[in-house]
Amino acid sequence: MPQASTFRLLLPSLAPLITPSLSSRLFFKPRTSQSLFTVLASSSSFRPRRNAPFRHLGRRSSSSTRETKDRGKDTAMENVDSVGFNKRRAEGRDSSGLPKKNLQLKVRKLNPVNTISYVQILGTGMDTQDTSPSVLLFFDNQRFIFNAGEGLQRFCTEHKIKLSKIDHIFLSRVSSETAGGLPGLLLTLAGMGEEGMTVNIWGPSDLKYLIDAMGSFIPNAAMVHTRSFGPISNTDESTILGQNKFSDPIVLVDNEVVKISAIILQPNHSEGSPLVASANQSQERMSHSPEHLGSSNILKQPTGKPGDMSVLYICELPEIKGKFDPEKAKAFGLKPGPKYRELQLGNSVKSDRQNILVHPSDVMGPSVPGPTVLLVDCPTESHLEALLSVQSLSSYYADSTGKSVTCIIHLSPALMISCANYQKWMKKFGSTQHIIAGHERKNIEIPILKSSARIAARLNYLCPQFFPAPGFWSLSNHNSSISDSSASREDSILELCETISAENLLKFTLRPYAHLGLDRSLVPTTMGTSEIIEELLSQIPEVVEAAQHVNQLCLKSSQTKDDTPIADRKILVEEPWLCADGVPSCLEDIRRDDLEIVLLGTGSSQPSKYRNVSAIYINLFSKGGLLLDCGEGTLGQLKRRYGVDGADDAVKSLRCIWISHIHADHHTGLARILALRRDLLKGVPHEPVLVVGPRQLKRYLDAYQRLEDLDMQFLDCRHTTIASFGAYEDGGPDKNDNEMTAPEVDSTLFAKGSRMQSYFKRPGSPVDKNVIYPIIKKLKRVMQEAGLESLTSFPVVHCPQAFGVVLKAAERVNSVGKVIPGWKIVYSGDTRPCPELVEASRGATVLIHEATFEDALLEEAMSRNHSTTKEAVEVGDSANAYRIVLTHFSQRYPKIPVFDETHMHKTCVAFDMMSINIADLPVLPRVLPYLKLLFRDEMIVDESDDVVDVVTTAS
């Protein structure tokens, strides 16, 4: 272990003796000579000590930890100097010393005679109405998934669907609703095992826009096996030549177990760019653009904007051969043996006793046609017109002599399915089983993610002040809000013959043929809070008294000290320091409708059963709200917290979205939030929402907006620092020189010209003040309207262009005319402890600090430029923050992280859906011991191979 790293551990014990300025110098600047502390710390016998009750939790023998330590010897650790961080990683050069992965597709041996095959509804978004459900087509040795909306990866973890078994992903449309989960899924697969994995991705030609956008933060190797099909827009062509009918099926997969074809549904437009079908290519492209399957002709039909195309998929299983009759074989003069097998395989053989050729039809019973499944996504009336005009589907209608359809899964919205023309089209298939998989209100009753819902219910019982009841359990109000027209529309759909509503995990069995049909055996039942609480009380009887005590604490939260005893002090003993803090002046006469901090996602790297990835909602009530980071599934988490309609209101009233850095677990939910806001405000006067983030994010958003408009305005984080604001105010937009260089940061680590200059890294300067100044002016106006004095970013040590943020509320005047200072919220983003963060956090009302690793994993924290729990608390202590909230925990800690309680006097551990009202800050740390009681039997570290800490880096 490097001497600087262990030297860092000795400083906490000296904290009372060191002034902030001296601490900063000792803590972060290299020393040419060794001090006594350094010599002691670098001794080989020194090891970080752990809290005794949790010592056994630190033993970790998984391959990921060993690999990290091995890599550190060659790459990371050699760059850790006395500031205690991985310099190469912070500069974006960490991958240079690592072997590049050549991600491979899994080669599987197919079984033509499948014993099991079915289609299954994967109910992503069914309870929250935020994303498209997925459909799984299952075979013994192959898996196909249709649509990959947000939450798919978390859903698969919850229901033990192994991502490594997936071979193909098909998109029915290319949008945030159907493909929001694709970036995280690709990154997780790329991080699996030593070699990494990838999958085949199929979609209409619009897929290229999504792939181009994802290329700004996903390695190209993860997207090599992407294939698009259908017409493509070509604005360079001024004439239209030839003709191609994309309404005919395009064969995508054709092997021994299934044939999958696609039919493009292209809305008709009177104007648009010509559609060009590129040449069929057998090789796989190594660029970001997907391989395109089609014809070399140019399509006559004009196209609309990208994102308009929808796809109908046809999945056809081979016929089931009839039963072999040995008696007939004997009658044709065949002896038992290999020729019997040849006939069963469909080959003709010569008779052993007669001079004739025996054909399979002579000895086999009649074959049974293989099942056929259609997946239909018809989002608009224009798509419906295209669907009704598809002539190639006529061979599947009931009145034809062609192949009959066994099952149709409708991904179309209920509004479309209720159309008379759509229902008339459905009836053409006769007795086919129809499964309506669009969103329906009744599915809100059953949480899709039961594990996290169970945790939320238990936390709500113990401490409803900080863990309100989830929004989707308030069904009495929700059901009453459903209009009569909506209910009658759903009823009219279900009146159709052989039509049912989809349910989560509903199956339709395709093989064995004897079991052909619906299978509800895995459909989850309604889970009520009463059942969860009964289970809790039987497991932890003391929780009843604990809940009473927490209630007493919350009732007395306005006091600085709570001396109220409970009858039995044996449950847990509170240390004296829990009541020792004074209340800061900004909380004087504070109102509950002033601020609420909602931790929507508190995990790192990838979603898990219990924790989603990073997102914090700053609820300013009537003044709107802000999002700090926006990982995949943020919209779903908002809907779980506030209900479907309440979340829509929160999205509409968003003032600003701030993103800390380009890693996928912090921003891949952004497109879905922005797309929903655009739809909710369509036709309503409004202005684009501000998105503040690192400049790499702008490249992603600009590329993505070629696919669908996101109705947003972007501002680089580096233009929202204190120095930048000062420079723009000094310069203003009226100077003759319209170009300016980003101002310097007064910091040893981030000084201009240093190697650690993520703040200035090219091509960030110069910038056009005439472009930036109006956006900065708008940001200040929007913050003022939200009751905030400022939003300022500051650089941190994690990766290039990584930032933290400070939110400062405006001063207010109480009823007697006294001026009360505004509160101050600081969010660290992902970072190592650094002077910029300490300085920004001075006097913070709340510091929300990442605490990815436990204290025993300091080396890993330094290697990955994250913080340990102890380091996070020390930053808050050094900055004299009033309250510290720890978040962004490694997913190796499934429910509650490992921490040393002796350092938690002003700190609390965050959980998903935790809602911290500013009026409750005085009591916040006192709740922590009770949370530990709730998880006393579950404080274990997950060391299974399925827990993969995928470190997502910018491409």
SVG drawing of the C-alpha trace seen along z (x, -y; Angstrom):
<svg xmlns="http://www.w3.org/2000/svg" viewBox="-68 -46 81 105">
<polyline fill="none" stroke="black" stroke-width="0.4" points="0.0,0.0 1.5,-3.4 2.7,-5.4 0.5,-8.4 -2.6,-6.2 -2.0,-5.0 -0.8,-8.4 -4.3,-9.6 -5.7,-7.2 -3.9,-8.8 -5.2,-12.3 -8.7,-11.8 -7.4,-11.3 -5.5,-14.6 -8.5,-16.5 -9.2,-18.5 -5.6,-19.7 -5.4,-20.8 -6.9,-24.0 -8.9,-23.7 -6.1,-25.4 -3.4,-23.3 -5.5,-20.2 -5.8,-21.0 -2.1,-21.4 -1.3,-18.2 -4.1,-16.3 -3.7,-17.1 -0.2,-18.3 2.8,-16.1 5.7,-16.3 9.3,-16.0 10.4,-14.8 8.8,-12.1 7.1,-13.0 6.8,-10.7 3.2,-10.0 4.2,-8.9 6.9,-6.6 4.5,-4.9 1.8,-4.7 4.0,-3.0 5.0,-0.2 4.1,3.2 2.3,4.2 -0.2,1.3 -3.7,2.2 -6.9,0.1 -8.9,1.2 -12.6,2.1 -15.5,1.9 -15.4,5.2 -19.1,6.1 -18.7,5.9 -15.2,7.4 -16.5,10.5 -18.2,8.4 -15.0,7.2 -13.7,10.6 -14.0,10.4 -12.4,13.0 -14.2,12.4 -12.3,12.1 -13.2,8.5 -11.3,7.4 -8.3,9.5 -8.2,8.1 -8.4,4.6 -5.5,5.1 -3.5,6.7 -4.2,3.9 -3.3,1.4 0.3,2.7 0.8,1.8 -1.5,-1.0 -3.7,-2.6 -1.7,-2.5 1.5,-3.8 -0.3,-7.0 -1.7,-7.5 0.3,-10.3 -0.2,-12.0 -3.6,-13.2 -4.8,-9.6 -6.4,-9.2 -5.9,-7.5 -4.4,-10.2 -4.6,-8.2 -8.3,-7.5 -9.1,-11.1 -7.3,-12.2 -9.2,-9.6 -6.0,-7.6 -6.7,-4.6 -7.6,-2.2 -4.3,-2.7 -2.6,-0.1 -5.4,2.5 -5.9,5.0 -8.8,4.1 -11.7,6.5 -12.8,8.1 -16.4,8.7 -17.7,11.9 -21.2,13.3 -22.0,16.5 -22.0,19.5 -24.7,21.9 -25.5,25.4 -29.1,25.3 -31.6,28.0 -34.0,28.4 -36.3,30.5 -36.9,28.1 -38.5,29.6 -39.6,26.1 -40.5,22.9 -42.7,20.0 -43.3,16.3 -43.4,14.4 -44.4,10.8 -41.6,9.1 -43.6,6.4 -41.1,3.5 -43.1,0.3 -46.4,2.1 -46.8,0.7 -45.4,-2.7 -46.5,-3.3 -43.1,-4.8 -41.7,-2.5 -42.6,0.3 -43.0,3.9 -40.5,6.4 -41.3,9.8 -39.1,12.8 -39.1,15.6 -37.6,18.6 -36.0,21.7 -33.8,24.3 -30.6,22.8 -31.6,19.4 -33.3,16.3 -34.8,13.4 -36.0,10.2 -38.3,7.7 -37.8,4.1 -35.4,3.0 -37.0,0.1 -35.7,-1.3 -35.6,1.1 -35.1,4.2 -31.8,5.0 -33.2,4.5 -36.2,6.6 -34.0,9.5 -32.0,9.3 -35.2,9.4 -36.6,12.4 -33.4,14.3 -33.3,13.9 -29.7,14.2 -28.5,11.5 -25.7,13.8 -28.3,16.1 -29.7,13.4 -28.7,13.7 -30.8,11.1 -32.6,7.9 -35.3,6.6 -36.7,3.1 -40.3,2.5 -39.5,-1.3 -36.3,-3.3 -37.2,-5.7 -36.5,-6.3 -39.7,-4.3 -38.5,-1.1 -34.7,-1.3 -34.0,-3.3 -32.5,-0.3 -30.2,0.6 -27.1,-1.4 -26.9,0.0 -27.5,3.5 -24.7,3.3 -22.3,1.9 -23.2,4.6 -22.7,7.4 -19.4,5.9 -18.2,6.1 -19.2,9.7 -16.3,12.1 -12.8,11.7 -13.7,11.4 -17.0,9.6 -20.0,10.2 -22.3,8.6 -25.6,9.4 -27.2,8.9 -29.3,5.8 -32.0,5.4 -34.1,2.4 -35.5,0.3 -33.1,-2.0 -33.6,-4.7 -31.4,-2.5 -28.3,-4.2 -29.2,-7.5 -29.3,-5.7 -26.1,-3.9 -24.3,-7.1 -25.5,-8.8 -24.5,-6.0 -21.1,-6.0 -20.2,-9.1 -20.0,-7.0 -20.2,-3.3 -17.2,-1.5 -17.6,-0.6 -16.9,3.0 -20.1,3.3 -22.2,2.2 -20.5,4.1 -23.3,6.6 -26.1,4.1 -28.1,4.5 -30.8,2.2 -33.3,2.9 -35.9,1.1 -35.9,-2.3 -33.3,-4.9 -33.4,-8.6 -31.0,-10.1 -31.2,-13.8 -28.4,-13.9 -30.5,-12.3 -32.6,-14.7 -34.4,-12.1 -36.1,-8.8 -35.2,-5.8 -36.6,-2.3 -39.1,-0.9 -38.9,1.5 -41.8,2.9 -40.7,2.8 -44.2,4.0 -42.9,7.5 -41.4,9.4 -37.6,9.0 -36.1,12.2 -33.7,11.4 -33.1,14.8 -33.7,18.2 -32.2,21.2 -33.3,24.6 -35.5,23.4 -37.1,20.2 -37.6,17.8 -38.0,14.2 -39.1,11.7 -39.9,8.0 -42.5,5.8 -41.9,2.0 -44.9,-0.2 -44.0,-3.5 -46.5,-6.4 -47.5,-8.1 -46.3,-11.7 -46.8,-14.1 -43.4,-15.5 -40.1,-14.2 -36.7,-12.9 -36.4,-10.0 -35.9,-6.6 -32.8,-4.7 -32.4,-1.0 -28.7,-0.2 -27.0,2.9 -27.2,6.1 -23.9,6.5 -22.7,9.8 -19.8,8.4 -20.3,6.7 -19.4,3.1 -16.8,1.9 -18.1,-1.7 -20.9,-3.0 -23.4,-2.8 -25.3,0.5 -25.1,3.0 -28.1,2.4 -30.1,5.1 -32.1,4.2 -32.1,3.8 -29.8,1.7 -32.8,-0.1 -34.2,-3.5 -37.7,-3.5 -40.3,-5.8 -42.2,-6.3 -41.3,-9.6 -40.4,-9.4 -41.1,-11.4 -38.7,-12.3 -36.5,-9.7 -38.2,-7.7 -41.4,-7.4 -40.9,-3.8 -42.5,-0.9 -42.0,2.8 -44.3,5.8 -42.3,9.0 -43.3,12.5 -41.9,15.4 -42.4,18.8 -41.4,22.1 -40.8,25.1 -43.4,27.7 -43.7,30.6 -43.1,33.8 -45.6,36.6 -45.0,39.7 -42.9,42.4 -44.8,45.7 -42.4,48.7 -45.1,51.1 -45.4,49.1 -41.6,49.1 -41.6,52.9 -44.3,53.2 -42.0,51.3 -39.3,53.8 -37.1,51.8 -35.1,53.3 -34.8,51.5 -31.7,49.4 -30.1,46.2 -32.6,45.9 -35.4,45.3 -33.5,42.3 -32.9,41.0 -36.6,41.1 -37.4,39.2 -34.9,36.5 -36.8,36.1 -34.6,38.1 -35.7,40.8 -34.0,44.3 -33.9,47.5 -35.9,50.5 -33.9,53.4 -36.2,56.1 -37.9,54.4 -36.5,52.4 -38.3,49.2 -37.5,45.8 -39.2,45.2 -40.1,41.6 -40.8,40.0 -44.4,39.4 -44.8,43.2 -44.0,44.0 -44.6,40.7 -47.9,39.4 -49.2,36.1 -47.1,33.1 -48.4,30.3 -47.7,26.8 -45.3,24.9 -46.8,22.1 -46.6,18.5 -46.4,15.4 -46.9,11.8 -45.7,8.8 -47.4,5.6 -46.5,2.1 -48.8,-0.4 -48.4,-3.7 -50.5,-6.1 -53.4,-6.3 -50.8,-6.8 -49.2,-3.5 -52.6,-1.9 -53.1,-3.0 -49.8,-1.4 -50.7,1.8 -54.1,2.2 -52.4,1.8 -49.8,4.6 -50.8,7.3 -48.2,9.8 -50.2,10.5 -53.2,11.7 -51.7,15.3 -52.0,15.4 -55.6,14.4 -58.2,17.1 -59.9,17.1 -56.7,17.9 -55.1,21.3 -51.8,20.1 -50.3,20.6 -52.5,19.7 -51.3,17.4 -51.3,18.9 -50.8,15.8 -50.6,12.0 -49.0,9.8 -50.1,6.2 -47.6,3.6 -49.8,0.8 -51.4,-1.7 -54.9,-1.0 -56.2,-4.1 -55.1,-2.5 -56.4,1.0 -59.8,-0.5 -60.1,-1.9 -62.8,-0.2 -60.4,0.4 -57.8,2.0 -60.3,4.3 -61.6,5.2 -58.1,6.1 -57.7,8.2 -60.8,10.2 -59.3,11.3 -57.2,13.8 -60.1,15.8 -59.5,17.7 -56.0,16.5 -55.1,15.6 -54.6,11.9 -52.6,10.5 -52.9,6.8 -49.6,5.7 -50.1,1.9 -50.3,0.0 -53.4,0.4 -54.3,-1.1 -55.0,2.1 -51.4,3.2 -50.4,0.4 -51.7,2.6 -48.9,5.1 -45.3,3.7 -43.1,5.2 -40.0,4.9 -41.3,6.7 -38.0,6.8 -37.6,3.0 -41.3,2.6 -41.0,4.9 -38.0,2.8 -40.0,-0.4 -43.0,0.9 -40.8,1.9 -39.0,-1.4 -42.4,-3.2 -43.6,-1.3 -40.5,-2.2 -40.2,-5.8 -43.0,-7.2 -41.5,-10.7 -38.5,-9.9 -40.1,-7.0 -43.6,-8.0 -45.9,-5.3 -45.2,-4.6 -47.4,-6.5 -48.8,-3.4 -50.3,-2.0 -52.8,-5.0 -55.1,-3.1 -58.4,-4.5 -57.7,-7.9 -56.0,-6.5 -58.9,-4.2 -61.4,-7.0 -59.5,-9.2 -59.9,-6.7 -62.5,-8.2 -65.6,-6.3 -64.4,-6.6 -61.1,-5.0 -62.7,-2.1 -65.2,-1.5 -62.4,-1.6 -60.6,1.2 -63.8,3.2 -64.5,3.0 -61.1,4.3 -61.5,7.3 -64.9,8.1 -63.1,9.3 -62.9,13.1 -59.8,14.7 -58.5,11.4 -56.9,10.9 -54.9,8.2 -51.2,8.9 -49.9,9.5 -46.3,9.6 -44.6,12.9 -47.6,14.2 -46.6,17.1 -47.9,18.5 -46.5,22.0 -45.5,22.9 -43.8,26.2 -44.5,28.9 -47.5,28.9 -49.6,30.7 -49.4,27.6 -50.0,25.0 -51.7,22.0 -51.7,19.5 -49.8,20.2 -50.5,18.0 -48.4,20.1 -45.7,17.4 -48.0,14.3 -47.4,12.6 -50.3,12.0 -51.2,8.6 -48.9,7.7 -50.4,5.7 -48.6,3.8 -50.4,5.7 -48.7,8.9 -45.3,7.3 -45.7,5.7 -47.0,9.0 -43.8,10.7 -41.7,7.9 -43.3,8.1 -42.8,11.8 -39.1,11.5 -38.3,8.4 -40.8,7.9 -38.8,5.0 -39.6,2.9 -43.0,2.0 -41.3,0.1 -38.6,-1.2 -41.3,-2.7 -42.9,-4.4 -39.6,-5.9 -38.9,-7.1 -42.3,-8.8 -41.4,-10.5 -38.1,-11.7 -39.9,-13.2 -42.5,-14.9 -39.8,-16.6 -37.5,-17.3 -37.8,-21.0 -35.9,-20.6 -32.1,-20.3 -32.2,-17.4 -34.7,-14.6 -34.6,-13.3 -37.8,-11.2 -37.0,-7.7 -38.7,-4.6 -39.9,-1.9 -37.2,0.6 -33.7,-0.7 -32.5,2.8 -33.4,2.4 -30.6,0.0 -28.7,-2.7 -28.3,-6.1 -24.9,-7.8 -24.9,-11.3 -23.6,-12.9 -26.8,-12.2 -28.4,-15.1 -25.4,-17.4 -25.7,-19.5 -27.2,-22.9 -29.6,-23.9 -28.2,-26.2 -29.8,-29.6 -31.1,-28.8 -33.6,-26.3 -35.2,-29.0 -38.9,-29.1 -38.5,-26.8 -41.6,-25.6 -42.2,-22.0 -43.1,-23.1 -39.7,-24.8 -37.5,-21.8 -37.6,-18.1 -34.7,-15.9 -35.8,-12.7 -33.1,-10.0 -34.5,-8.2 -31.4,-6.1 -28.7,-5.3 -26.7,-2.5 -23.6,-2.7 -22.6,-1.2 -25.8,0.8 -29.3,1.3 -29.9,4.0 -32.9,5.5 -32.9,3.0 -31.1,-0.1 -31.5,-1.9 -28.6,-4.0 -28.0,-7.7 -30.8,-10.3 -31.8,-12.9 -35.0,-15.0 -34.9,-18.4 -38.6,-19.1 -39.2,-22.8 -43.0,-22.2 -44.9,-25.1 -41.7,-26.5 -40.9,-23.4 -38.0,-21.0 -34.6,-19.9 -32.9,-16.6 -29.3,-16.0 -28.2,-13.1 -30.6,-11.0 -29.6,-7.3 -31.7,-4.7 -35.1,-4.2 -35.3,-7.7 -38.8,-8.2 -40.0,-4.9 -38.6,-5.8 -40.4,-9.2 -43.7,-7.3 -43.1,-4.9 -42.6,-7.8 -45.4,-10.2 -47.7,-7.9 -48.3,-8.0 -50.0,-11.4 -47.9,-13.0 -44.7,-12.1 -46.1,-13.6 -46.6,-16.9 -43.1,-16.7 -41.7,-16.2 -43.7,-19.1 -42.5,-21.5 -38.8,-20.6 -36.7,-23.8 -33.3,-22.2 -31.5,-18.9 -27.9,-18.8 -25.6,-15.9 -22.3,-15.3 -20.3,-13.3 -20.7,-11.1 -20.7,-7.7 -23.9,-5.8 -25.2,-5.2 -25.7,-9.0 -27.4,-10.1 -29.0,-7.3 -32.5,-8.1 -32.3,-11.6 -33.7,-11.0 -36.9,-9.4 -37.5,-12.2 -37.0,-14.8 -39.2,-13.0 -42.0,-12.6 -41.8,-16.3 -42.0,-17.2 -45.2,-15.1 -46.8,-16.4 -46.3,-20.0 -47.3,-19.6 -49.6,-22.4 -48.9,-24.3 -46.8,-27.5 -43.4,-26.7 -39.7,-27.0 -37.1,-24.2 -35.8,-22.9 -32.2,-23.6 -29.8,-20.6 -26.4,-21.4 -23.7,-18.7 -20.3,-17.9 -19.6,-18.7 -19.5,-15.0 -23.1,-14.9 -23.9,-17.5 -22.5,-15.4 -24.8,-12.5 -27.9,-14.7 -27.2,-16.4 -26.8,-13.1 -29.9,-11.7 -32.0,-14.6 -31.7,-13.5 -33.9,-10.6 -36.5,-12.5 -36.7,-16.1 -35.9,-16.5 -37.1,-20.1 -34.1,-21.1 -31.3,-23.7 -27.8,-22.7 -25.2,-24.4 -21.7,-23.1 -20.9,-22.6 -17.7,-24.5 -19.7,-27.6 -21.5,-27.3 -18.5,-27.5 -18.1,-30.6 -15.1,-31.7 -17.1,-31.4 -20.0,-33.3 -17.6,-36.1 -16.0,-36.2 -19.2,-36.4 -20.5,-39.1 -17.3,-41.1 -17.2,-40.6 -20.9,-40.6 -22.1,-40.1 -21.4,-43.7 -17.6,-43.5 -16.1,-43.5 -14.2,-40.3 -17.0,-37.7 -14.7,-34.8 -13.4,-34.1 -11.4,-31.4 -12.8,-29.5 -11.4,-31.0 -8.8,-29.3 -9.6,-27.5 -7.5,-28.3 -6.5,-24.8 -3.3,-22.8 -5.0,-19.8 -7.0,-21.6 -4.7,-24.5 -4.6,-25.3 -1.6,-23.6 -1.4,-20.7 -1.9,-17.1 -5.0,-16.9 -6.9,-19.6 -10.2,-17.9 -11.8,-21.3 -9.9,-22.8 -9.3,-19.7 -9.7,-20.3 -11.7,-21.3 -13.4,-23.4 -12.0,-26.9 -12.5,-29.4 -16.3,-29.8 -18.7,-32.3 -20.0,-34.6 -23.0,-35.6 -24.2,-32.0 -23.4,-31.2 -24.3,-34.4 -28.1,-34.2 -28.2,-30.7 -26.4,-31.7 -28.8,-34.6 -31.7,-32.2 -30.2,-29.8 -30.0,-32.7 -33.6,-33.7 -34.9,-30.1 -33.1,-29.7 -34.5,-33.0 -38.0,-31.9 -37.4,-28.6 -36.4,-30.6 -32.7,-29.8 -29.8,-32.3 -27.5,-30.2 -26.6,-26.8 -22.8,-26.5 -20.6,-23.6 -17.1,-22.7 -14.6,-20.1 -14.0,-16.9 -11.6,-14.0 -13.2,-11.1 -12.9,-11.2 -12.4,-13.9 -15.1,-16.6 -16.5,-15.3 -18.3,-17.9 -20.1,-18.5 -22.8,-21.1 -23.9,-23.6 -27.5,-24.8 -28.0,-27.9 -31.4,-29.2 -32.2,-32.8 -32.5,-34.7 -35.9,-35.1 -37.6,-37.3 -39.6,-35.9 -42.8,-37.3 -41.0,-39.7 -38.7,-41.1 -35.6,-39.1 -33.4,-38.2 -32.7,-34.4 -30.0,-33.0 -30.9,-30.5 -30.0,-26.8 -27.1,-25.2 -27.2,-21.8 -24.0,-20.2 -23.9,-17.1 -20.4,-15.6 -21.2,-13.5 -18.6,-10.7 -15.2,-11.7 -12.3,-11.1 -11.9,-13.5 -10.5,-16.7 -10.0,-20.4 -12.6,-21.7 -15.3,-19.5 -14.2,-20.6 -14.2,-24.2 -17.6,-24.0 -19.1,-22.2 -18.1,-24.9 -21.1,-25.5 -23.4,-23.3 -26.8,-22.5 -26.8,-19.1 -23.8,-17.4 -24.9,-14.5 -21.6,-12.5 -20.9,-9.4 -19.7,-6.5 -19.2,-3.7 -16.9,-1.5 -16.5,-0.4 -13.5,-1.6 -11.6,1.7 -11.6,1.3 -9.6,-1.9 -7.3,-0.7 -10.2,0.1 -11.7,-3.3 -8.5,-5.0 -8.1,-2.8 -11.6,-3.7 -11.6,-7.3 -14.5,-6.8 -14.8,-7.5 -15.2,-5.2 -17.9,-5.9 -15.3,-7.2 -13.7,-9.5 -17.1,-10.9 -17.9,-11.7 -14.5,-13.3 -15.1,-15.6 -18.3,-16.8 -16.6,-17.2 -13.8,-19.2 -16.3,-21.5 -18.5,-21.8 -21.5,-20.5 -24.6,-20.3 -25.9,-17.0 -24.2,-14.4 -26.2,-11.9 -24.2,-9.0 -25.2,-7.5 -23.9,-5.8 -23.2,-2.5 -21.5,0.4 -24.1,3.1 -22.0,5.6 -23.9,4.1 -27.4,5.3 -29.5,3.6 -27.4,1.6 -23.8,0.7 -21.0,1.5 -20.0,-1.6 -18.4,-2.4 -21.1,-3.9 -18.7,-5.8 -18.2,-8.4 -21.9,-8.9 -22.9,-11.6 -24.3,-13.9 -24.7,-11.4 -27.4,-9.1 -27.3,-6.4 -29.6,-6.8 -32.1,-4.4 -34.1,-4.5 -37.2,-6.7 -35.9,-8.3 -37.5,-11.7 -35.7,-14.2 -37.8,-17.3 -35.6,-20.2 -37.7,-20.6 -36.7,-17.1 -32.9,-17.6 -32.3,-17.9 -33.6,-14.4 -32.1,-12.7 -28.9,-11.1 -31.0,-9.7 -32.9,-7.5 -29.8,-5.6 -29.6,-3.1 -33.2,-2.1 -32.5,-1.5 -29.7,0.9 -32.2,2.7 -34.5,3.1 -31.7,4.8 -29.9,6.6 -30.3,10.0 -29.5,8.8 -26.2,6.8 -24.2,9.0 -21.9,8.4 -23.0,9.9 -20.0,11.6 -21.7,13.7 -20.5,13.7 -23.7,12.1 -22.7,8.9 -20.6,7.1 -19.2,3.6 -19.1,2.4 -17.0,-0.7 -18.4,-2.7 -15.9,-5.0 -16.3,-7.5 -15.5,-6.1"/>
</svg>
